[in-house]
Amino acid sequence: MPIIRPSADLRNNYSEISDFCNKHQEPIFITKNGKGDLAVMSIETYEKLVGRLELYKLIDAGLDDVKNHRTKPAEQMIAELREEFKL
């Protein structure tokens, strides 16, 4: 269940919010005038999220390459890399 806190808690209970985000690796949703405004999370959680999104983007690009026949057999690619790097 998401944790929802009013914006005043950022000022009044910052340490508590920070401790929760770092301990539980999940965001806290901050409201302003009763409406959703921000999602606050630890740097570690943010970096994991961004990394996951970058991975999904690379997987999607790879699937698009397969779909559009922009691939080579593994043996051919390995041979080309060995030739290029003189391995």
BALUM-650776 format. One line per 2 residues: for each residue x, y, z of N, C-alpha, C, O, CB. Coordinates in Angstrom, 2 decimals. Each point is the difference from the previous one (the first is absolute). Glycine has a CB too. Layout:
N
X/Y/Z/X/Y/Z/X/Y/Z/X/Y/Z/X/Y/Z ~ ... .
END
This chain:
87
0.85/-1.17/0.00/-0.85/1.17/0.00/0.90/1.24/0.00/0.93/0.07/0.80/-2.80/-1.31/0.42 ~ 1.61/2.20/-2.09/0.86/1.19/-0.06/-0.12/0.85/1.27/-1.05/0.07/0.64/0.81/-0.07/-3.14 .
1.35/0.63/2.84/0.05/0.92/1.12/-0.25/1.40/-0.55/0.69/0.45/-0.91/0.94/-1.93/2.23 ~ -2.61/2.16/-0.76/-0.37/1.35/-0.45/0.13/0.93/1.19/-0.54/-0.25/1.07/-1.05/-0.65/-2.85 .
2.32/2.01/1.56/0.21/0.97/1.07/-0.23/1.41/-0.55/0.22/0.24/-1.18/1.46/-1.79/2.32 ~ -2.12/2.48/-0.29/-0.16/1.38/-0.44/1.35/0.69/-0.16/0.99/-0.41/0.61/-3.20/0.50/0.55 .
2.25/0.94/-1.99/1.25/0.70/-0.28/0.65/0.58/1.25/1.22/0.10/0.07/-2.11/0.43/-2.33 ~ 0.10/-0.16/3.25/0.56/0.55/1.25/0.92/-1.00/0.67/0.91/0.39/0.73/-2.96/1.02/-0.44 .
1.83/-2.71/-0.51/0.85/-1.02/0.62/1.43/0.04/-0.53/0.92/-0.43/0.69/-2.94/-0.98/-0.39 ~ 2.21/1.92/-1.51/1.37/0.12/-0.50/0.80/0.95/0.88/1.18/-0.23/0.26/-1.99/-0.22/-2.61 .
0.19/1.49/2.81/0.66/0.99/0.86/0.04/-0.49/1.45/1.03/0.11/0.67/-1.79/1.73/-2.21 ~ -0.34/-2.37/2.01/-0.12/-0.33/1.42/0.53/-1.38/0.38/0.40/-0.21/1.14/-2.35/1.68/-1.12 .
1.96/-2.39/-0.97/0.40/-1.39/0.30/0.96/-0.55/-1.06/-0.10/-1.17/-0.38/-2.09/0.82/1.53 ~ 3.11/1.18/-1.60/0.90/-0.41/-1.08/0.77/-1.27/0.35/0.07/-0.92/-0.81/0.14/3.32/0.15 .
0.36/-2.46/1.85/0.81/-1.16/0.39/-0.83/-1.28/-0.03/0.49/-1.05/-0.43/0.94/2.53/1.86 ~ -2.65/-1.40/-0.98/-0.88/-1.18/0.00/-0.27/-0.47/-1.43/0.03/-1.20/-0.29/-1.09/1.98/2.43 .
0.79/0.16/-3.03/-0.26/-0.32/-1.41/1.26/-0.60/-0.63/-0.07/-1.01/-0.70/-1.64/2.87/0.54 ~ 2.86/-1.24/0.41/1.26/-0.49/-0.55/0.29/-1.41/0.51/0.37/-0.88/-0.78/0.48/3.24/0.64 .
-1.00/-2.57/1.44/0.25/-1.33/0.57/-0.90/-1.05/-0.63/0.47/-1.09/-0.33/0.21/2.17/2.48 ~ -1.96/-0.77/-2.32/-0.93/-0.95/-0.61/0.43/-0.33/-1.42/0.07/-1.18/-0.37/-1.93/2.08/1.80 .
2.14/0.12/-2.24/0.36/-0.22/-1.40/1.27/-0.84/-0.12/0.08/-0.87/-0.87/-1.16/3.04/0.27 ~ 2.06/-1.91/1.45/1.25/-0.76/-0.05/-0.16/-1.41/0.52/0.64/-0.92/-0.51/0.59/3.05/0.77 .
-2.07/-2.33/0.75/-0.18/-1.32/0.58/-0.85/-0.90/-0.89/0.31/-1.18/-0.16/-0.10/2.20/2.41 ~ -1.28/-0.49/-2.82/-0.97/-0.82/-0.72/0.17/0.02/-1.52/-0.68/-0.76/-0.70/-0.86/1.20/2.56 .
2.41/0.40/-2.38/0.26/0.05/-1.45/-1.28/0.19/-0.80/-0.19/-0.64/-1.04/2.17/-0.81/1.39 ~ -2.85/2.31/0.13/-1.22/0.34/-0.74/-0.30/1.48/0.20/0.43/0.60/0.99/-1.34/-2.96/-0.72 .
0.18/2.95/-1.20/-0.27/1.44/0.10/-1.09/0.33/1.02/-0.81/-0.85/0.39/1.50/1.07/-2.77 ~ -0.68/1.03/2.78/-1.10/0.57/0.77/-0.63/1.06/-0.90/0.71/0.81/-0.60/0.40/-1.25/2.89 .
-2.42/0.42/-2.40/-0.70/0.96/-0.83/-0.39/1.20/0.86/-0.59/-0.14/1.07/-0.28/-1.70/-2.58 ~ 1.21/3.02/1.02/-0.24/1.25/0.72/-1.16/0.74/-0.66/-0.06/0.14/-1.22/2.50/0.02/1.90 .
-3.36/0.30/0.17/-1.15/0.76/-0.51/0.18/1.49/0.27/0.68/0.40/0.94/-2.17/-2.40/-0.57 ~ 0.87/2.79/-1.20/-0.04/1.46/0.15/-1.45/0.41/-0.16/-0.61/-0.22/-1.04/3.01/0.54/0.16 .
-2.94/0.27/1.92/-1.42/0.38/0.01/-0.90/-1.20/-0.28/-1.02/0.11/-0.68/1.66/2.18/-0.07 ~ -0.25/-3.45/1.30/-0.82/-1.20/-0.11/0.11/-0.76/-1.31/-0.69/-0.99/-0.19/-0.81/2.12/1.69 .
2.37/-0.68/-2.40/0.15/-0.67/-1.30/1.44/-0.47/-0.16/0.93/0.63/0.52/-2.77/0.78/-1.53 ~ 2.03/-2.52/0.30/1.34/-0.53/-0.24/0.89/1.04/-0.65/-0.41/0.68/-0.94/-0.56/-2.96/0.72 .
2.21/2.39/0.72/0.93/1.01/-0.52/1.38/-0.58/-0.32/0.55/0.27/-1.06/-1.80/1.44/2.38 ~ 1.80/-2.51/-0.40/1.36/-0.51/-0.16/0.09/-1.47/0.43/-0.85/-0.50/0.74/1.75/2.81/-0.35 .
0.13/-2.97/-0.88/0.39/-1.31/0.51/1.43/0.16/0.49/0.87/0.44/-0.75/-2.43/-1.76/-0.84 ~ 1.81/0.98/2.86/1.32/0.14/0.60/0.55/-1.40/0.23/-0.68/-0.87/0.54/0.06/3.09/0.57 .
1.88/-2.44/-1.53/0.63/-1.30/0.18/1.48/0.19/0.27/0.55/1.08/-0.23/-2.26/-2.18/-1.27 ~ 2.35/0.04/1.98/1.44/0.05/0.24/0.74/0.05/-1.34/-0.54/-0.37/-1.04/0.26/-0.90/3.22 .
1.51/1.74/-2.11/0.84/0.03/-1.21/0.20/-1.43/-0.52/-0.03/-0.22/-1.21/1.20/2.32/2.03 ~ -0.97/-3.05/0.07/0.20/-1.39/-0.40/-1.21/-0.53/-0.77/0.15/-0.64/-1.04/1.33/0.29/3.04 .
-2.68/0.62/-1.49/-1.22/-0.43/-0.67/-0.13/0.68/-1.36/-0.37/-0.64/-0.98/-0.74/0.25/3.20 ~ 1.41/1.68/-2.27/-0.06/0.74/-1.26/0.97/-0.59/-1.03/-0.37/-0.21/-1.15/-0.28/2.30/2.43 .
1.89/-2.37/-0.86/0.99/-0.54/-0.92/-0.41/-1.39/-0.51/0.20/-0.31/-1.17/1.58/1.63/2.35 ~ -2.36/-2.14/-0.31/-0.49/-1.31/-0.44/-1.13/0.16/-1.00/-0.05/-0.73/-1.00/0.71/-0.25/3.20 .
-1.55/1.91/-1.95/-1.13/0.24/-0.91/0.49/0.48/-1.36/-0.45/-0.49/-1.04/-1.00/1.04/3.00 ~ 2.38/0.40/-1.97/0.54/0.51/-1.26/0.74/-1.11/-0.74/-0.12/-0.13/-1.21/0.32/2.44/2.20 .
0.57/-3.12/-0.25/0.71/-1.11/-0.62/-0.95/-1.00/-0.64/0.25/-0.49/-1.10/1.57/0.79/2.76 ~ -2.90/-0.59/-0.96/-1.00/-0.93/-0.53/-0.63/0.57/-1.27/-0.21/-0.74/-0.97/-0.25/-0.12/3.30 .
0.16/2.15/-2.33/-0.59/0.61/-1.20/0.98/-0.02/-1.17/-0.41/-0.22/-1.14/-1.00/1.68/2.61 ~ 2.69/-1.22/-1.19/1.02/-0.07/-1.07/0.10/-1.41/-0.55/0.13/-0.19/-1.21/1.14/2.07/2.29 .
-1.32/-2.88/-0.20/0.03/-1.40/-0.44/-1.21/-0.32/-0.88/0.15/-0.63/-1.05/1.11/0.00/3.14 ~ -2.43/1.05/-1.67/-1.21/-0.23/-0.80/0.12/0.64/-1.37/-0.45/-0.56/-1.00/-0.91/0.46/3.10 .
1.96/1.29/-2.16/0.19/0.69/-1.27/0.93/-0.80/-0.92/-0.27/-0.13/-1.19/-0.09/2.36/2.34 ~ 1.45/-2.77/-0.58/0.92/-0.81/-0.80/-0.65/-1.30/-0.47/0.20/-0.42/-1.14/1.70/1.40/2.42 .
-2.67/-1.61/-0.41/-0.71/-1.22/-0.39/-0.99/0.30/-1.12/-0.09/-0.77/-0.96/0.33/-0.15/3.29 ~ -0.96/2.01/-2.21/-0.95/0.39/-1.04/0.71/0.25/-1.33/-0.50/-0.39/-1.06/-0.99/1.40/2.83 .
2.65/-0.34/-1.72/0.76/0.24/-1.23/0.46/-1.32/-0.61/-0.05/-0.16/-1.22/0.81/2.39/2.12 ~ -0.33/-3.17/-0.06/0.42/-1.31/-0.50/-1.15/-0.76/-0.63/0.16/-0.61/-1.06/1.58/0.56/2.81 .
-2.89/0.08/-1.11/-1.18/-0.67/-0.57/-0.40/0.64/-1.32/-0.44/-0.69/-0.92/-0.33/0.10/3.22 ~ 0.92/1.90/-2.39/-0.30/0.70/-1.26/0.98/-0.44/-1.09/-0.39/-0.17/-1.15/-0.54/2.15/2.44 .
2.20/-2.15/-0.92/1.00/-0.48/-0.98/-0.36/-1.40/-0.50/0.09/-0.27/-1.19/1.68/1.66/2.32 ~ -2.19/-2.26/-0.22/-0.39/-1.35/-0.40/-1.21/0.07/-0.93/-0.03/-0.66/-1.04/0.93/-0.29/3.20 .
-1.88/1.73/-1.78/-1.24/0.13/-0.79/0.30/0.51/-1.41/-0.64/-0.43/-0.96/-0.65/0.86/3.07 ~ 2.25/0.48/-2.23/0.30/0.62/-1.30/1.22/-0.62/-0.67/0.60/0.60/-0.90/-1.60/1.50/1.75 .
1.37/-3.31/-0.41/1.07/-0.79/-0.64/1.33/0.73/-0.04/0.73/-0.08/-0.99/-2.47/-1.03/-0.38 ~ 2.07/1.82/2.45/1.30/0.68/0.10/0.88/-0.78/0.98/0.53/0.57/0.96/-1.59/1.70/-1.47 .
1.21/-3.55/0.25/0.81/-0.86/0.86/0.94/-0.84/-0.85/-0.15/-0.10/-1.22/-1.70/0.02/2.94 ~ 2.83/-0.53/-1.05/0.95/-0.90/-0.65/0.08/-1.25/0.86/-0.24/0.05/1.20/1.57/1.86/-2.25 .
-0.99/-3.05/0.43/0.24/-1.19/0.81/1.17/0.25/0.97/0.94/0.72/-0.33/-1.82/-2.21/-1.54 ~ 0.81/0.89/3.04/1.03/0.21/1.03/1.39/-0.36/-0.52/0.97/0.71/0.26/-2.68/-1.18/1.51 .
1.82/-0.64/-2.49/1.30/-0.43/-0.51/0.62/1.07/-0.91/1.20/0.26/0.07/-1.95/-2.65/0.08 ~ -0.08/2.99/-1.01/0.49/1.03/-0.91/0.46/1.23/0.79/1.04/0.57/-0.31/-2.59/-1.41/-1.49 .
0.79/1.24/2.80/0.34/1.18/0.79/1.30/-0.23/0.78/0.84/0.89/0.07/-3.27/-0.32/0.12 ~ 2.58/-1.76/0.38/1.23/-0.33/0.74/1.21/0.03/-0.93/1.05/0.53/0.36/-2.38/-1.95/1.23 .
1.18/0.85/-2.79/1.09/0.01/-0.98/0.37/1.44/-0.38/1.18/0.32/-0.11/-1.95/-2.56/-0.77 ~ -0.22/3.09/0.68/0.26/1.40/-0.34/0.72/0.73/1.14/0.91/0.80/-0.24/-2.94/-0.80/-1.24 .
1.62/-0.26/2.71/0.66/0.63/1.15/1.44/-0.48/0.16/0.90/0.78/0.30/-3.13/-0.59/0.81 ~ 2.44/-1.50/-1.33/1.37/-0.53/0.09/0.89/0.63/-1.06/1.16/0.31/0.27/-2.05/-2.46/0.63 .
0.37/2.32/-2.09/0.77/0.62/-1.09/0.29/1.45/0.33/1.13/0.47/-0.18/-2.18/-2.02/-1.49 ~ 0.03/2.27/2.14/0.18/1.43/0.30/1.02/0.23/1.12/0.80/0.93/-0.07/-3.17/-0.53/-0.66 .
2.32/-1.26/1.75/0.88/0.20/1.15/1.20/-0.94/-0.01/0.76/-0.06/0.97/-2.74/0.80/0.32 ~ 2.15/-1.48/-2.38/1.13/-0.90/-0.18/0.14/-0.98/1.17/1.08/-0.17/0.55/0.08/1.96/-1.89 .
-2.27/-2.41/1.71/0.00/-0.98/1.10/0.24/-1.41/-0.49/0.03/-0.94/0.79/-1.59/2.39/0.46 .
END
